[in-house]
Every structure is written in C-alpha cells, then in structure tokens.
C-alpha cells in the first residue's frame, strides 16, 4: 500500500514537473491574456504639427520713402531695409544704359511716389543717371514704332533706336564724324536715319549715322 502511495506521489510530481515546463502548474496561468484596449481615435501616427503662423500672412504695407537724390546703391539698400525687395532701375536719360555699378548712379525718379502706402511686395523702379549728369525734368521715354511707321530716332542713343525696331531688322551704323567703330551703342547718338520718320516699315534695312554724346552731329 505504501509503495502504491509513493508511486502515485512520484507520478504526480513528475506530471507537475512536466506541466511546469510547458505552461506551469497554476491553472490560471493557462488562461488567455485579455486583449489590450484599442486606442481611441483614428490617428495612426504622431499629431500633425500646427501650421506656421506666417503661412498665410499677407505682406506688410508701408509708406514708400523718398529716394530721389540718393545714390542708387544707397537707395536700394534703404528700400530693402524697409522690406521692399522687388527693385529695378532704368536710364532716366533715355539712352538705355545698364546700371552696372550702382554706386556710379543717382536716383532721379521713383515709380511709386514718396509717402504712398503700398504692399512691400510691390515693385519699385528707380530712374537714374550717372553722378556727373543732371537729372532730366522727366524720364525720357523709349522710342517705339507706332502704326508700322519709322519713328524719329535722331538724338536717341543707337541702342535705344535699335531697341525700338523689330529684332529682325538689318541695321547699319556708321560714324558721322570719323571712321570709328560704333561699339558701345548707348554712348552714341543718332545723327541721321534712313528710312526717314513716317515711312512704312516693310522689313527694309535701316541705316544710321552717329557720333558720341559729347560730340555734335556734323
């Protein structure tokens, strides 16, 4: 009888040991764990960053300073400091010269009057001449063809005269005083032209004679 009890006890111990190896003797340990509660809401990632405060902020509006009389470089620097960054300039004398070195030019006019309040993304266009020159009473207008007829280009710079005509026009320019080559056309003024003003332009070649601006036409 005692051997039977010992055998049963040994059998039970071996069975428990085997069960511990697999799932443990505690019956409760075999119960499935409850599923984790589902997260509320539909978002599956980190919350989106709030929109930038300046994303849809309209540009500021400011009164335009008076730039007339300033050096062109100084005027541009001041405009940028005030928040105006869309800047351009042109030759007030109508010669169509480039303002390659802004410190050598001074402002004669500005496209937006001083004191007028505009958006800071508005374009400011400065009319300028070189420092040693006198500002004209008003900006010289660029010549243009009207009604398909040759404009009067006498006295205009050769560069401005060329710019008034169709880009396909054949143009010959000769020195009216000496036998020099006309290289920098913005420094030369037209003395004579052919065709004459008012003649219909039908693709015919155009001829100019010219002298430098500090010279007089013969």
Buried (B, 14 or more C-beta within 10 A) or exposed (E): EEEEEEEEEEEEEEEEEEBEEEEEEEEEEEEEEEEEEEEEEEEEEEEEEEEEEEEEEEEEEBEBBBBBEBBBBBBBEBBEEBEBEEBEBBBBBBBBBEBEEBEBBBBBBBBBEEEEEBEBEBEBBBBBBBEEEEBBEEBBEBBEEEEEEBBEBBBBBBBBBBBBBEEEBEEEBBBBBEEEEBEEBBBBBBBBBEBEEEEEBEEEEBBBBBBBEEBEBE
